[in-house]
């Protein structure tokens, strides 16, 4: 699973100082990535995040998601349980761009 935070979420999360703040407002999104290695999955996850932001905002995009402070990581559930809706998220195969509409419906909830 490729999990990510928007630049806004990164800024808000950096301000949190107590455990209850983390539980109350932690915000991130995710989608699953099928890839040959964990590092390739992380790279493709970042590529899709950049692609999605550019498709979503077009000419008014603030820049690439990765260059504006977005954070992304691969989470295999080794530390905390994965979100309950993990299996409902789209599976994105390395090297293949998904349907924008399908990805947007998932991410926009």
C-alpha positions as CSV (number, residue, x, y, z in Angstrom):
1,X,0.0,0.0,0.0
2,X,1.3,3.4,-1.0
3,X,0.3,5.9,1.7
4,X,0.7,9.7,1.3
5,X,0.1,13.0,2.8
6,X,-0.6,16.2,0.9
7,X,1.8,19.2,1.6
8,X,-1.1,20.7,3.8
9,X,-1.4,17.5,5.8
10,X,2.4,17.3,6.3
11,X,2.4,20.9,7.7
12,X,-0.6,20.2,10.0
13,X,0.9,16.9,11.2
14,X,4.2,18.5,12.0
15,X,2.4,20.8,14.5
16,X,0.9,18.0,16.6
17,X,2.6,17.6,19.9
18,X,0.3,15.3,22.0
19,X,-0.9,11.7,21.3
20,X,-4.6,12.8,21.3
21,X,-3.8,15.3,18.5
22,X,-2.4,12.5,16.3
23,X,-5.4,10.3,16.9
24,X,-7.9,13.1,16.4
25,X,-6.6,14.6,13.2
26,X,-4.1,12.3,11.5
27,X,-4.9,12.5,7.8
28,X,-3.5,10.5,4.9
29,X,-4.7,8.7,1.8
30,X,-3.6,5.5,0.2
31,X,-3.9,3.1,-2.8
32,X,-2.3,-0.3,-3.5
33,X,0.6,-0.7,-5.8
34,X,1.6,-3.9,-7.5
35,X,5.3,-3.9,-8.2
36,X,8.4,-6.1,-8.3
37,X,10.1,-4.5,-5.3
38,X,9.2,-2.2,-2.3
39,X,11.4,0.6,-3.7
40,X,9.8,0.4,-7.1
41,X,6.4,0.5,-5.5
42,X,7.3,3.6,-3.6
43,X,8.7,5.2,-6.8
44,X,5.6,4.3,-8.8
45,X,3.3,5.5,-6.0
46,X,5.0,8.9,-6.1
47,X,4.7,9.0,-9.9
48,X,1.0,8.3,-9.7
49,X,0.6,11.0,-6.9
50,X,2.3,13.6,-9.2
51,X,0.2,12.5,-12.2
52,X,-3.0,12.7,-10.2
53,X,-2.3,16.2,-8.9
54,X,-1.5,17.4,-12.5
55,X,-4.7,15.8,-13.9
56,X,-6.8,17.2,-11.1
57,X,-5.6,20.8,-11.3
58,X,-4.4,21.1,-14.8
59,X,-2.7,24.4,-15.6
60,X,-3.5,25.7,-12.1
61,X,-1.6,22.9,-10.3
62,X,0.7,24.2,-7.6
63,X,3.5,22.0,-9.0
64,X,4.3,18.3,-8.8
65,X,3.0,16.7,-5.6
66,X,6.5,15.4,-4.7
67,X,8.2,18.8,-5.2
68,X,5.6,20.7,-3.1
69,X,6.3,18.8,0.1
70,X,4.1,15.8,-0.3
71,X,5.2,12.7,1.7
72,X,4.8,9.1,0.6
73,X,5.7,5.7,2.0
74,X,5.1,2.0,1.5
75,X,3.1,0.4,4.4
76,X,2.8,-3.3,4.6
77,X,1.1,-3.3,8.0
78,X,4.3,-4.4,9.8
79,X,3.9,-1.8,12.6
80,X,0.2,-0.9,12.7
81,X,-2.8,-2.7,11.2
82,X,-3.7,-1.4,7.7
83,X,-6.9,0.6,7.4
84,X,-10.0,-1.5,7.2
85,X,-10.8,-0.4,3.6
86,X,-7.4,-1.3,2.2
87,X,-8.8,-4.2,0.2
88,X,-11.3,-1.8,-1.4
89,X,-8.7,0.5,-2.8
90,X,-7.7,0.2,-6.5
91,X,-4.6,-1.8,-7.3
92,X,-2.2,0.2,-9.5
93,X,0.3,-1.8,-11.5
94,X,3.8,-0.4,-11.9
95,X,4.2,1.2,-15.3
96,X,0.5,1.5,-16.0
97,X,-1.5,4.7,-15.3
98,X,-5.0,4.0,-13.9
99,X,-8.3,5.4,-15.0
100,X,-8.3,9.0,-13.6
101,X,-12.0,8.6,-12.8
102,X,-11.6,5.4,-10.8
103,X,-8.7,6.8,-8.8
104,X,-10.4,10.1,-8.2
105,X,-13.6,8.4,-6.9
106,X,-11.5,6.4,-4.5
107,X,-9.3,9.3,-3.3
108,X,-12.2,11.8,-3.1
109,X,-14.3,9.3,-1.2
